[in-house]
Amino acid sequence: MFQVSVDESFSAGHALRGYKGKCENPHGHNYKVRITIEGAALDSIGLLHDFTHLKRVMREIIGGVDHIYLNDHAPFDTINPSAENLAKYFFDETTRQLNAAPEGARISCVTVWETDTTSATYWP
């Protein structure tokens, strides 16, 4: 089994609805997102997935969340913009846009860091 990962970052604001504490107030984070793809087979040139292609997909998704107040934008206008929900959002959006992966390659997990020491990971 092989794994490849790409990290990207963005900045955004949010407030956690229903949370009792300081995170219920609007505040911001410098997020880091890691998408990991796994598979047993490599393509004809020995790649599981081209880093450049995965970065392009990630940057497109990040373009929609960078420097915004997440609570005002779908799907976070109806679901809480928690790190957990952001990880699932990045999984869903990347899965929708990803193509040209060798047969059997798939996203194994997505991790979103809100700070250097706190993260949430989504596994399908």
N, C-alpha and C positions, 0 to 999 in steps of 0.2 A: 504494500500500500504506500502511495506517495501522498504528500500534502504540500501545498503551496499557500502562502498567505501574503496579503497586501494590506498595509496600514495607510489610512488617510485621516485627516483631521478637519474639523470645522468648529465654528463658534455659533452658539445660539442661546436664546433665553427661553425659560419656561417657568411654570408654577404647577405644583402637584395638587390637583383638586382632591379635596377630602383628606389631605394629609394634615396631621396636627403637629405643627412645628414650623421652624423657619422656612422649610422648603415649600410651604404653601404660598409663600410670597414670591412675586416675580424675581428671578435671579438668572444668572447666566453661567455657562460652562464652556471650556475649550475641550470639546469632545475628541476622542480618538476612536476610530472604527477599524477593526481587523476582520477581514473576510478570509476564511480558510476553505480551500477546495481540496477534496481528496478523491483518489481513484487508484485503481490497480494497474491501469495501462497508460503508457505514454504515447504521444503521437509519433509520426514518422521521423521527426527530428529530435525526439527525446524530451518533449515537454508535456507536462500534465495539462497546463493551461498557460497561455501567454500572459505574463505579468502586465504588459502594456495594455492588453485588451481589458483585463480586470480593473486596472487603474482608471481607464477611460469610463467604464461603466460606473465605478464608484464615484468618480468626479461628477458625472452627470446627476447622480442621485443627490450627492452633497450640494450641488448647485441649487437644489430645491429647498434645502434646510439651513444653508449657511447664512448667518447674520439675520435671522428672523426670530420672531417670537413664536415658538412652535405651537402654543395653544390656539393661535389664530388660523392655523392651516391644517387641512385634512392630512391624515386621519386624526391628528392630535387635537382637533377641535371637538372630537367626540370621545376619544380615549386619552388617558393620561399620558403625557410625554415623558414617561419614566425611561430609564436606561433599558429596562427589560423590553418595553414596547418599541423603543428605537431599534434595538437589536432585531426584533421580529420584523419591523418595517424594512430595515436594510436587507434582511434575508429575502423577504417577499419581492422587493423591488429588484434586487440583483438577480434572483431566480428568473423573474419576468424578462429581464434584458439580456441575460447571459446566453450565449450561443457559441458554437464551434468548439465545445469541450469534447475531448475524446470520449468514446462510448464508456459509460459507467462512471465518469467524473461527475461529482456533485458538490454543492456547498455543504461542508460538514458542520460548520458553526460560524456564528457572527458574534463578536465581542465588541461592546461599546463601553469605553471608559468615560466617566464624568469628571474624574480627577485622576491624578497619578496613582492613587491607591484604591479607587473604587470602580468596579466594572460589573457588567451583567452580560451573560452569554446566552444565546439562543441556539439550541440544537433541534433540527427538524425531527 
